[in-house]
Amino acid sequence: MKYPGLLGQDISRVGLQESQMYNLISGKLVTEIVKTSLGPRGMEKVYIDILGEDTITSHGGAFLRKVDVDHPAAKSVTEAVNTVDTHVGDGTTSAAILIGSLLKSAEGLLKIGIPVATITRGYERSLDYALETLDEIKIKSNRRDRETMRQLLTTCLEGKAIFDLQEENTKIVDLILDAICEIANLEKGQIDIDDIKIEEKIGNVSEIQLIKGTVIDKTIDSSAMPRAIKDAKILLINESLETMRTRTEAEIEIESPEQMNQFLNQENNDLLALVKNIVDSGANVVISRKGVNEFVQEALAKKGIISMRRVKYNDLWWLEKATGAKTCKNIEKISSDELGFAKKVYEKTVGGDKMVFVEGGSNPKSVTLLLRASSKRYLDEFHRNALNAFYVLRNFIENPFIVYGAGSVEGIIAQKIRKQSVTVEGKEQIAIERFADAVEEIPMTLAHNVGMNVLDTLTQFRAKIAKSNGKIKWYGINSHIRKISDMSSSEIIETVVVKQQVFKTAVEATNIILNIDDVFMKNLIDNTHCHIDGTVHAHHDGGKTHNHFEQEGLEQRQMHHHF
């Protein structure tokens, strides 16, 4: 619909009913994309970018980040999923499925004449019921219990590439557990995931390892230098060791070769003075973010000192954490408290490339997980999987409450919400009942992905929960035997924090979409440009070749083409 004179010729209005319909459809379509990725039998998705590089992942959040969507409702879904990923690291696919199911339920409610305000109130009240239920059924655990953490990791990683491609899939679980236990303060329930560095290198999956320190993807500068140093005293610098530079601007006139030689000799003498400062400080490892010339390398090598040049700024940050070093403020005055310590610094070939390992630092709260895989696409997926796992354990350490998984918690919540719905008067009751139906979409998606008949499974699922007589029974989808089982006897557990975040985010995103009742669109301009005479105009058919004429004298300007 156009509104000439009111909104302008280039603005279109979609309309009330059409906007609502398109919002619901767009939101549902986005969620449908990732449904098949849920669970240990979930499928992988492939995204190919404009450069032809592909991403293979079963991570719902990672995939939706890759997919470009234009519709505001679809963007709301992807942003919501990203919120879950950012805050808790897991549950992204569940959040997407719940949003899609809530939108589907809302669509049915709108068709029978229930107002949007009633639906959103019903969803908000249902959220309160869901969170209350989670508080009632959550199980207190011991954040120091390594076995509980192991079960959480296995639940999180089962079906993921980093887990399935290992001959012994317990290895990656042990490495992640060791990394977490190294950096976490289990006594106080404190942990900083940034204390874990993830490094990647092409190679054999079985060669994934944990380094109690850090790894630098660089080589030692000179072959004359030692390949390894024990009891390393590490100097970090952010200055160049190539040429001496004055702290103020200066100009030197050189009129003869002799003067040039004098200048170079003086420069070398100044650099040697800096080398002496390094030696006198006691440092035997020098790591610089900038250059180190051959003259300095040679001088350092003669003193048995290792140097590494042009190290990334982030690597200096990691080295500070791992060794207790402080980046030197003035290399001419090196303070002893600026030096870091490591039991061993050595060079090692990894995946055909040399890397430098810094182990046994004075700050043991910094570790590196070195990931290995046969291709870059798998390394990327491994990185995502590892980060998810770290976040799951962080959630547990900070808030050590768990629930059983495999859709069992959703079954309990759906039952509780249905019981509460009868206490609510009016049409809001119907919205609450539909919310309960939407929650069951998660276990039913799990059932579908393992090859079970969804309709039969739903009937049996509800019947088993109904027969529990008010007792908490953790009935869920056992993917190994493809049956409904009591998951309390299984090792499939999840953190309550993830479940809370999934429900909160899903309801928030759904209600935002439902509250959009109209869309106004300004026509997109393909090409806008300015001519010599100052005239600015646009072309909506940017691929068409066309001529322009100046106003004065109708002088034809050069033809141009827009893409």
N, C-alpha and C positions, 0 to 999 in steps of 0.2 A: 504494500500500500504506500503510495506517495503522498506527501503533504507539501505541495507547492506553496511557497510564500510563508509557510510556518516553519518547516524543518529544512527546507532547501531541496533542490532537485537531486542532489547526490546522497540523500538519506532515505533509506527504506525501513519500514516497520514490518516485522514478521507477523505480529498479531498475537492476541492473548492466547487463544486455544492452540494455535500453531506453535508458539514458543514453548508452551508447556509440553506438548507432544514431542517436539524435537529435543528438548532437554532430557526427557525421560529416555527416549530412544538412544541418544548419544551416550548418556551415562551407562545404560545397560550394555551397549555395544562394546565399550571399553572394557567392562568387567568380563564379558564373554570371552575376550581374547585370552585371558590368563587362567580361566577356570580349569583347564586340563592340566595345568602345572602343579595343582595342589596335591600334597601328600608324597609318600615314598615311591609311589608308582606314577608320579606326575611326569608329563611330557616336557621336552625342551622346546624353546622358541628360538627362531633364527631371525635376526635383523641385519639387513645389508644396507650400509650407508651409501651416500652418493659417490664415494671413492671406491666402492666395491668391497670394502672391508666388512666382514661379518662378525656378529656377536651371537654366541650360542649360550642360552641360559634358561634355567627353570625358575629363576628368581623373578617373581612377579613385578616387584618394584623396579628392578634393574631394567627389565624389558620395557615397561611403560615409560621409563625415563628416556629410552631411545626413540620411541614412537612419537612423531610430531602430530599433535592434534590441534585443530583450530577452534572447535566448538567450545564455548565457555563451560558447559556442563561436563564435557569430556575432560577438560583441563582441571576442573574441580576434583574429579576422581583421581587423576594422576597425581595432583598435589597432595591429596589426602593419603594416598598410598606412600608417597615420599615422606610424609610426616611420620607415618608409622615406622618406616625404614630408618629415618633419622633418629627417632627417639628410642626405639627398642630393638631395631635391627632384624626383627623377625615378624611374621604374621602379615606380610604385605599382601600375599595372595588371598588370605582369609578376609582381610579388610576389603579388598576389591570385590570379592564374591558377596560379602554382606551388603555392600553398597548397592550392587546390582540387584540383589534380591529385594532389598528395601524399596528400591525404585520401581521394581516390577509390582510389588504389593501396592505401592502408592498409586500406580497407574490403574489397577483394578478398583481401588477405592474411589478415585476421581470419577471413573466411569459410572459408578452407582450414585454419584452426587454428593459424596462426602467432601466438605471444604478442605482446602490445603491447611488452614490453621488447625483444624481438628486432627488431621493426620500428623502434623509436626508435633502437636501437644502429646498425642498418643505415643509417638516415637520417643519423645523426651522422657515421658513417664516410664516407658518400657526400658529405657537406658538406666534409669534409677533402679528399677527392679533387677536388671541384669547385674549392675555393680553391687547391689546389696547381696544378691545371690553369690557372687564371687567372694565377697567378704565372709559369707556364712560357710562356704564349702572349701575355701583355701586351706592348704595343709602347711603348717609350720615345719620348716626343715632347718638343718644345721648348715650354715654357710661354710663350715670347715669340712663337711662330709664330701670327700672326693668321689665316692660312689654315686651320690645324687648328681653331682656335677657331670660325671661320666654319662649318666642316663639322659640328662638334659642335652648334652652334646650329641649323643647318638640320635635322639629324636630330631634334633635340628638338622643334622647332616645326612641322615639316611635318605637315599635317593638323589643326593647331590654328587656332582662329578668328583669333587675332592675326596669323597668317601668311597664311592663305588669303584673308582679306578685303581684303588690301592689293593695289593694282594692281601695285606693284613690291614683291614680298615680300622683296626684299633690303634694303629701307629699314629695317625693324624689326631685322633682323640687324645692320646697320651701327650703328644707334643703341645697341643693347645692347652691341655690341663696344666702341664709344666710351666708354660708361658704365663698363664694366669696366676698360678701359685707363687711364681717368682716376683711378680710386681704388685700383687694385691696385699692390702692390710686386712687379713681375714678377721682379726680381732675387732677392728673398728668398722668393718664393712665398707672399706674405702678402696677404690680402684680407679686408675686413669688408663684408659685404653691407649692413649697416646704414648704410653711407655713401651708399647709393643710396635716394633717396626716390621713391616712386611716387605721383603725383598723378593724379586722374581728372576728366574733364569731358566732358559730352555734346557731340558735334560730329562732324565728318568724320574718318574713319579716316586719311585722308591727312595730317591735321594733327598726328599724333603727333610729338613733338619732344623733344630732350634739352636740358636747361638746365644749364650748368656753374655751378651754384649751387643756389638753392632757390626755391620758389614758395609764396606764401602766399595762401590762398583768402579774402582780405579786400580791402577798399578803403582808399585813403588817406582819413583822417578828414574833411578839409574841402576843399571846392572851391577855397578860397583858397590852399591849399598847392600847391607845385610838383607836376607829374605825373611828373617824373623828376629824379633827382639823380645827377651823376657824381662819382666819388671820394667815395663815401658813407662817413661815419663813423657807425657804428651803435651806439646805446645800447639795450640790452635791460633792461627793468625788470619787476619782479613786484609793483609797488605801484600803487595807484590815484592818478590825478591828477584827482580830482573834488572832494574836500573834504579839508582838513587834519585829520588825526586825531592826537591826542596819544598818546604811547607809554604813558601811564598813564591809568586811568579818571578822568574829571573830570565835574563837573556845573556847568553855567552857567545862571544865572537871568536871564532877560530880561523886564523889566517895562514896556518902552515901545518904540515904533517906532524911536526914535532909537538905542536900545541895539542893536536888531536890525540897523540900518544900519551901526553901528560894528562889530558882529560880522562882518557880511558883508564889509565893507571890509577888515577885518583878515585874514579868510580869503583874500580875493583877493590881498592883499599877500603873504601867506605862499606862495600858489601862484606868484605872480610871482617870488618869491625862488627857488623851485625851477626855474622856467623859466630864470632867470638862471644857475643852476648848470649847466643843460643847455647853454646857449649858451656859457658860459665853458669847458666841457669840450671844446668843438669839435665836438660831435655835431650832425649835420644830419638824422639819421633816428632817431626814437624809436619803439620798438615795445614795447607794454605788454600783459601778460596780463590786466590789469584795465582799468577805465574811464579815459577822458580827457574832461573836460567841455568844453563849448563855449568857456568863458572861456580855458582853457589852450590849446585848439586855435587860437583866434584869436591868442593871444600867440605861439605857436610859428610860425604862418603868417606873421606880421609879420617874423619873423627868417629866413624862407625854410626853415623846418624841416618835414619830413614827420613825421606821427605816424600810428600804427595802433593801435587799441585792441581789447581783448578777443580777442587772438590766442591760439590753443590752446597749451597747455603744450608739446606735441610740436613745434610750430613754433619755439618758443624754442630747443628742443634742436637742431633742424635749423639754425637760424640761428647758433648757437654753432659748430657743425661747419663751416658754410659760410663764415663770416666771421671766425672766430677770436675773437668777442666772448665776454665772460663776463657772465652776468646780474648786474646791479648790485645790490650788497648794501645800499647806503644811498644813496638819491638825493641826500641832502644833502651827501654827500662822494663825488663821482664820481671814480674813479681812471682815469688814462689807459690803463692796461693792460686795463680792462674794455671799452673800445670795440673794435668790430669794423670791418672794412674790406671794401668791395665797389666794383668799378669802376663799377657802375651799379645803381641802384634805380629801377624805373619801374612804372607802372600800365598794364595792358593788358587789353582786353576779350577773354575767351575763352569761347566757347559762350554768349554773351549775358550773362555775368557778368564783373565786373571782378576781376582778380587782380593781385597785386604780385609782380614778379620781382626777385630779388636775384642778380645775376650777377657773376662775376669776383672772388670773395672771396679773402681772404688765405690761406684754406685750400682749395686746389683739389681736395682729396680728398673733396669732397661734391658730388653731382650729383642732378638730378631728372629722372625720366622722366615726361613729361606724356602720359598716354594719352587718346585721343579715340575715341569710338564713338557709334553712333546711339541706344543705349539703355543703361540701367543694367545689364541682364543681360549685355550684351556687354562692358561695362567691367569687370565682376566677373571674367568669363572671361579678358579680356586681362590683368588683374592677376595671375591665377593662372599664366597662360602666361609672363608676364614673369619672375615669381619663379622658376619652374622653370628658365628659361633662365639666370638669374643664378646659381642654385645649381649648375647643370651646369658653368658656367665656373669657379666657385669650386672645385669638385671637381678640375677639370683643373689649375688654377693651383697648388693645394696638393699635388696628386699627379698629375704629368703623364704618365700611362700610359693608353693607349687600347686598345680592341678593336673589331673590325668588328661591325656590327649586323645587323639583319634576321633574327635568329634563328641567325646563323652561329656565334656563340660558344656557344650552347646545344647546337648539333649536335656541336661538338668536345668539349664537356664530357660529353655523353651517351655518346659513343664511348669516351672515356677511362675513365669510370666502369664501363662494361660490361667493358672489358678488365681492370680492377682487380677486378671482382667474382669472377672465376674463382680469384683467389688467396685468397678468404675461404671458410672451411669452414662447413658447417651451413646452417640456414635463413636466416641473416643474408644469405647470398649472394642469395637471392631478393628480399629487401627492397632490396638495392642495385641489382639489375637493374630493379626496379619504379621506383626513384628515377630511373634513367636514362630510363625511359619517360615519367615525369612531366615531366622537364626538356624533352622534345621537344614538350610541349603548347604551349609558347610559340611556336616557329616554325609549328606546325600551326594555331594560332589566327590568326596572321598570314596564313597561306595561306587559311584560311576567310574571313577578313574582306576579302580582295581578290578572292574568287570562285573560288578554286582547289578542285579535288576533294581533300579531306584525305587519303583512303586512298591514292590514287595518288601524291600528293605525298610522303607519309610513306615509301612504298616507294622512290621515286626518291631521296629525301633520304638515306636510310640507305645506299642502293647507292652513291651518289656519294662519301659520306664513307668507306665501306669500301674503295673503289678508290684512296683517297689514299695507300695503302701507308705509313702512319705519318707522312707529311708533313702539316703543318698546311695544310688547305684550308678557306678561309672560305666554305663553301657556305651560302647563305641564301635567303630568299624575296624575290625582286626584285618589288616591288609595281607597278613601272611597266610591266613586260612580262609579269607574272604567270607567272614561271618561276623555277626554282632556278638561281641564278647564283653565280659566285665573287665575293663581295662585296669582296675585297681590291682590286679595280679600281674600286670605287665610292667615293663620298664619305660613305657611311653609317657613321659611327663613334660610339662611346659611350665614356664614361669607365669604367675598370675599377672605380673606387670604387662606382659604382652597381650593377654586377653583383655585387660582393662583398656589398653591403648587402642586395640582393634575396635571395640564397641564404641568408645568415645568418638574416635575419628570417623567411623562409618556413619553414625547418627548425625554428627556435625556436617559432614559432606552432603549427606542425603537431604537434610533440611535446607541447606544452602541452595541446592539445585531446585527443590520444590518451591522455594520462595521466589524464584525468578519467574515472573509472569509476563514479561514483555521484552522484546529484543529490538533495538534500533541499530541499524547498520549503515555506516558511511561507506559509499562505494570506494573500493580500493583503487588507488592511482598507481599505474604501472611505471610511468616515467614522467618525472618532473624536471624541467631544465630551464635555464635562463639564456636568452640570446644577447647579442652584443648591444642591442638597443634597450636592454633592460626588461624586455617582455618575458614573463614567466608563464609557462603553460604546461599542460600534461597531455599524455597520450594514453588512452585505455587500450589501444591496439599497438602495444610496444614493438611487435615484430614487423610492422609495416614500414617500408622505406618511403620517405616523403620529402618534399621540398619546402623551404621557407623563403619568404621574400621580405626584405626590409621595407618599412613604410616609405622612406624617402627614396624616390626615384625607382621604386620597385626593383632594386638591385637584388638579383638572385644570390643567395648565400649557398655555400657548399652543402650538397646533399648529405644526410646522415641517417644512420640506421640505429634502431633501438632493439635490444634483445630482452 
